Amino acid sequence: MNILYHSTRDNAKKLTASQAVLQGLAEDGGLFVPDELPKLDVDLKALKDMDYRGVAYEVMKLFLTDYTEEELKYCIEHAYDQKFDTEEIAPLTYADGAYYLELFHGATIAFKDMALSILPYLMTTAAKKNGCKEEIVILTATSGDTGKAALAGFADVPGTRIVVFYPKNGVSPVQEKQMVTQRGKNVRVIGITGNFDDAQTGVKKMFNDAVLKAELKEKGFVFSSANSINIGRLVPQVVYYVYAYLNLLKNGKIAEGEAINVCVPTGNFGNILAAYFAKQLGIPIAKLICASNTNKVLFDFFATGTYDKLHSLNEQSGAFSDERKFMLTGSPSMDILISSNLERLIYLIGGSDDAKDKALMADLNEKGAYTITDEMKAKLTDFVGGYADEARTAKKIRDLYENTSYIIDTHTAVAGAVYEDYAKESGDKTVTVVASTASPYKFARTVMIAIDAENASKDDFTLIDTLCEKSGVAIPQAIEDIRSAAVLHDIVCETEEMPAEVKKFLGL
């Protein structure tokens, strides 16, 4: 079956998978979706003994249908290699009632490595397939993890340049140090005086700026994206949910055909959307538990069917009566109020009605909110929303450590807390996989203070050493690399200056 892609806001114009990967974001501002969601064409029993690379091929070939077997296997083999520090790539660890899917064993110790290790190969292959002569300029907004993973993936890749924008005061010290010490002749890291939503909006504006794109094309450049708005980011993320299910099946933790729940810490909605796609493939997933932090815009949406970036749901009154404030939390990769990937789900539950999707997104842009129909809401019964505030998140880290000696990062703790509350309230005893999205070393200060408040007086690298002692887990190379690394990127700009900084980097 040949899968083609179109924009959520215009389903008339069709692109191949490689064209969609290359373009990143649709010209009308929509996101690319497949014209139909494929189904696994191999029995799960035949897949359960495959390694991660084998499963990746069986899943990705269904979505990326214009890549040849040779091309796709080349991309997979070069992406999932020795840069991962575990043979299993994405191992499961059982702790206190849930299976934690560890997605942080790649080069930058966050789940973004799972997709951004392969995206450069998918993109450069796509460029060759489509006769792209321009140099590809990757524009990326990051809430902390995508930036470093994208930088590491694209550093010194021929025919590409990459510019990463991050909120200057909205990421952890380790996240920032990882980015600003990045080497590579083709990379640029820029802090902005705003939050992630500001950075993401600024990047989208550049994608939609016809004059800017024409100027760049004349000079031999073309924009693309490494954010999860790129279908080449989303498809590889589907793989690890399929692999997790097969892992449980292989090890006798579930019976053949038995459903599992998946709980995902969620900001931009890409990671949990990948789990939804895995369910559509045919993986028996019962509930998709969407875990939010204090920025609970997605919780409010699943509770009401209204997505409101300006007002917060007052749970006592059941109305959107409170001003929604952007909160900086200890789980910064989830500090997001505009969850871009939700648009793909909205399009699908709206019957693939591009006009309806376009109208809803216009409402969000112009009025700050939209409300889906009752018919659309009825298609969200597989989703459960929950959230954990800072105190609840810290308690989960502390409790899990005290009960099991297993230490998780702040984002994983949000999901762990939400799952724990859900299980208690619902009585649902379904085997559950919690997406563990980052190494605790990436957020060592917040994690160690959660375990013991006295750690607040220690410096970051002392806390990293203390975390090593308590966890018994070796300090990742990604952390050791930044202990004494020189800062190479120190530009900070206003959001309106972002296009000028891109042009300056490109020598225009």
N, C-alpha and C positions, 0 to 999 in steps of 0.2 A: 504494500500500500504506500503510495507516494503522498506524504504529508506536506501541504503548503501552509503558509502563514499569512495572516492579514492583521490589520490594526483593529483594536477594540472599538475604534471610532469610525471605521470604514472597512467593511468586509468585502468590498468589490475588488480591490487591488491585491493580487496574490504574489507572494514571494516564496522562493525556495528557502529551506532551512538555513543554508549557508548565506544567502542574501540577508535574511533576518538577523543572523549573528553579526554580519558585517555592519549592518546599518544601526543596530542597537535599539534605537527608539524610532517609532514611526514618524513620518514627516508631519502628520497631523497632531502629534503629541500623544497619541495612543500607544498602547503596548501590543507587541506581536503575540498572537495566540494561534495555535494550530487549527486548521479548518475542521478537524475532528480529533478527539483524544483517542489515542491508540490503546489496544489491549495487548497484554503479553501473549506472545505466540508460542511460548514454551511452558510446559508444565512445571509447577514450582518444585516438584520432586527432582526434576532434571537439573534445576538450577542450584539446589541447596548445597551441593558439594563444590561449586565453583568458587574461585577466589574473587576478590573485589573487582579485579580487572575484567574477569569473565562476565560477571553480573553487569558491570558498567556497559560492556558492549551490547549485551542482550537488551538492556533498557534503552540506551541512547540511540541504537540503530532504528528504533521505532519512531523516534522524534526527528532525527537528523537524517532523513531518507535520501538526500542527494549527496551525502558523503559516501564514498565507496567503502567497502569492508577494509581495504588496505589503509585508506586515509584515517578512518575512525580508530582502527586498532593502533595505528602509529601514534595518534593523539593520546590515546588511553595509556599505552605503555610508557610514553615519555612523561606523562603527568603523574601517574601513581607509581613512583619508583622509590629510590632510596631517600628522597627528601622526607618521606614519612618514617617516623621512628618506631612504628610497630608493623609487624608483618601483616597483620589483619587489616590495616588501614583505618578501619572504623570499628574498634572493639566495643563490646557491651560489658558493663560492670554492674553486677547486682548489688544494691545497697538499700536496706530498710524499705523493702516493699516495691521497688521499681528498678527497671533496667536502664542504666544511664548509657546512652549511645555516645561514646567519646569521639567527637568530630574535630579534635584539636591536636592531632598528632602530626600535622604538616609543618612546613617551614616557618610559619608565623604564629603557630599555636592557637588558631581559631578556626571555626567551621568554614570560613570563607575560602580556606585553602582547598577544600574539597572540590570547589568549582573553579576557583581562580588558578589552580595548577594546570587545568586543561584548557581554559578559555584562550590563552595566547596561541595554543596549537590549533584550536578550532578556528580562530580568527585569521591566522596567517594562511591556513589551508583554504579558508573561504576566499581570501583575497586572490590567491592563485587561481582558484576555480572560476572566479568571476572576472578575471582580467583587470583587477583593481591596480591602477598604476600609481595612485596617490599614496603618500605616506599617511598611515592611520594614526589619528590623534585620539587617544583614549581620554575622555573627560569623566571624572569620577568624583562623586560626593561621598563622604564617609562619616559614619557615626563612631568610627574607631577601628574596626577590624577589616572592612573591605579595602580601605586605603593601603595598608601594609601588604595585604595579600595580593592586591592588584599590582603594586609596585614591585614586589618580589617576582611575580609572574611575568611582567613585561619588561623588567630591567634589561636593557641592552638587546632586546629582541629586534632583529633587523626589520626595517620598514614600519616601525611603530614609535610613537612618543606617548608619554602618559603624564597627565596633570591631575593631581589629587587635591581636592579642597576638603578641609576639615574644620569643625568649630574650635577655635583656638582654646577656649576654656571649657570645652565640653567632652573631652576624652581623658582617659586615665594617663598618669605620667608615663607608664610603660608603653601604652599605645602611641603616645606622641613621640617618645624617644625612638620607638621602632621606625616611625615614618620619617622623622627629620634627620635620621642618620643614614637613610637609604642611598646607596651608591648606584651609579648608572648614568651614562651620558645622555640618556633619553628621558630622564625622570625629573619632575618638578613637584614639590609639595608646598602647598600654600594654606596658611591658616586664615580664617575669616572671622570678623567681629560679629558673629551671629551664631545661630544654632544649626543643627543638621538640616532642618526643614529649609532654612535660608540657603544653605549650600546646595541642597537638592533642587530647589526652585531656580537658583542661579544657573545650574548646569542645564536644566530643562529649557530655560530661556535661550541659552546658547544653541542648543539643538534645534530650537524652533526659529532662530534668527536667520532668515533667508539671505539677508545682506551679508552677514558674517560668514555664512557657509559658502556663499558665492566667492567672496574675497579669498577664503582659504583654498577653495578648489582651484582658483586661478593660479595660486602659488604652489599647488601640488599637494594639498592636505585635504583629508576628509575626516569628519568626526565619527567616533563610535563610543560605546559605553562599556564599562566593566561592572556597573551596578547590576543588581538583580532584575532591573528592567530589561536587561539583555536576555533573550531566550537561551543564549549560550551559557548563561549563569544558572538559569533555573533548571534546565534539563539535567545537568550533572548532579544537582541536589536530589532529584527524584531517586537516584541510584541508592543512596545510603539508607533510605527507608525500606526499599526492596531488600537490600542486603541484611538489614537488621531483622526483618521478618524471617528470612532464610536462615539466619544465624540461630534464632530461637527454635526454628523447626528442626534444624540439623542437630541441635544439642538437646532435643527432647523437652524443651521448656514449654512448648505448645504442641497440640496435636494438629495433624493435617487438616486444613480448612478452618482452624480455630481463629477467631478474630482477636486483634490486639487494639489497645488504645495508643495514641501517640500524643504526647504533651510537648509543646514547643514554645520556648521564650520568643516573643514576637514583637518586632518593631515595624519593619517595612513590609511584612507579610510574605516575603519570598520563601522563607524556610518552611512555614506551615502550608503554603500553597503547593510546594513540592510534595509534601505528604498527601495532600488532596489529590494531586496528579497520580501518585503511587496507588492510591485507593481506586482511582478511575482505571488504572492499568489492570486491576484485578487483585491487588493485594488485600487480604481481609483485614481492613481497618474499621473499627467500630466508631469510636469517638475521636475527633480531632480537637484536642484541648488547647485553646489559644491563650497563652499566659502573658499578661501585660504587667508592667511595673506601674509606678504611680502615674505615669502618662497613659491613662487607661482608655484611650480613645477607641481601641478595638473592643475592649470589654463592653463599653457603652453601646457600641454598634451591635454586637451580638445580642445584647439584652433588649434592644429597642427596635432595631432596623433603621435607626438614624445614625448617620456618620456626621458628627459635628466637631469641627476643629476649633470653634470659638467658645463653645459652652460645654460644661461637664454635667453628666447625669447626677442629679441629687437622688440617691437611692431611697431616701425616706419619702420624698414626694413623688418619685418616679418621673420627674420632668427635668429637662435640660435648663436648669435655673442658675447654675453656678458658672462664673467666668472660668474658662479653661486656661490654666497657666502652664507654660512649658517648664517642666521641672528637670533640673539636673540631678541625676541619681547615681548610685554606685553601680548601676548597670547601664552605662552610657550608650551602648549600641542599640538600646531599646528606647532611648529618649527621642521619640519621633511622634509627631502629631499628624503627619500626612503620609499614610501607609500606601505607597505607590502601587505595590503589587495587588492590593485589594481590588483594583480596577479589573484585573483579569477575572477574578471570581465574580464580580458584579456583572460583567459581560456574560459569563457562562450561565449564571442563574437567571439572567434576564432573557434567556432564550436566544442568545447570540444575536441580540437586537442592537446593532451598532448605533442607531439613532437614539435609542433609549439610554445607552451607555454615555453617549456624547452629551445628552441633556443633563444627566446626573452629574457628570464631571464639570459641566458648565455651572451647575448650581453650587458645587463645592468651591469652584474658583470665584464665583461672583457673590454668593451668599454665605459661604463658609460652611455649608451643610447640604446634605441630601437625605432623602428617605426612600427606601426601597418599597416595592409593593408587597402586599400580604402574600401574593403568589411567589414572589422571589424569596421572601423570608421563610416560607414553608420548605424551601430547598436547602436551608441551612441547618436542618435538624441534626446533622452529623457533627456540627461544631458546638463546642461549649466554651464560653468565655470566662475567664477568671483573672484576678490581679492580686499582686502582693506588694504592700508598701515597703518602705525601707526597713522598718523594725521586723516585719514578718520575714523578709528576705534574710536579714542577719540571723534571725532565730533559726531558720532552716539550715544555714551554713553551720552554725554552732551545734544544733541538735544532731545533724548527720555526722559531724566529726565526733561528738561525744558518744554516740551510739555505735558507730561503725569504724571510726578512724579514717573514713573516706572524706576527702576535702574537695568541694566543688566551687566553681567561680560564682560570681554574683548573678549572672544571667541564668545559669543553670539552676541556681537557688530560687529564682523567681518561679521557674517552671516546676521545680520540686515542691515548693510551697503550695502553688496553685493545684498541682495534682493531689497532694496530701489533703487539702481542704475539699477538693471535689470528691475524692474517694470516701471521705468521712461523711459528707453530706448526702451523697447519692447511694452509698452502699455498693457501688460498682466494684467488683473484684476482678475485672478483666485484666489480664497481663498488660502492663503498660510500659512503653518505652519513652523515656524523657530525653529529649535532644540536649546533650551537653555541649554547649557551643564554644566554650573557650577554656583554656587551661587556667586554673586558679592563680598561676604565676603571673598572668597578665593583669590581674587585679589584686595583687598580693596585699596591698595596704588595706583595702576594704575587707578582704577575706580574713586577714589576721586580726583586725580590730573586732570583727564579728565573733571570732573565736575567743579573744581576750582583749578587753578595752585598754589594757595597759600597753598594748602594742602601739598605740597612737603616738607615743613619744619617739619611736624608732624611725630611722630613715628607710627609704624604700628598699635598698639592697640588703640591709640588715634583715628586714622583714622577709625578703625572698629567701635568705639563708635560714631563717627561722621556719619558714614554710617547708623548706626541704627537710629539716630535722623532724618536724611534726608529721609530715605526710609519708616520708620514706621514699618519695618519688624524686628522681634526679632532676636538677635544674635544667630545663630545656636549653639547647644551644642558642635558640632565638633570644633568650634572656642574657646568657653569657656574652653574646655578641654586642650587646648595647651597653655593657657596664662602663666601658671606657671609650666608646665610639664617639667620634667628633660629629657635632651638629653641622649638617651640610645645607639645610634648608631653613631659612629664618624669615621668609616673607609673610607678612600679615596684611590683608587688604579688606576693604569694605565690599559688600556683596556686589554693588554696582561697578566695582573695579575689576571683577573677575574676567570679563572678556579682554580687557586691556592687558591683564597679566598673562593670559593665554597667548595673545598676539606677541607680547614681548618675548615669551619663551620660544616662540616659533620664529623669532627674528623678523616679524612683520612691522 
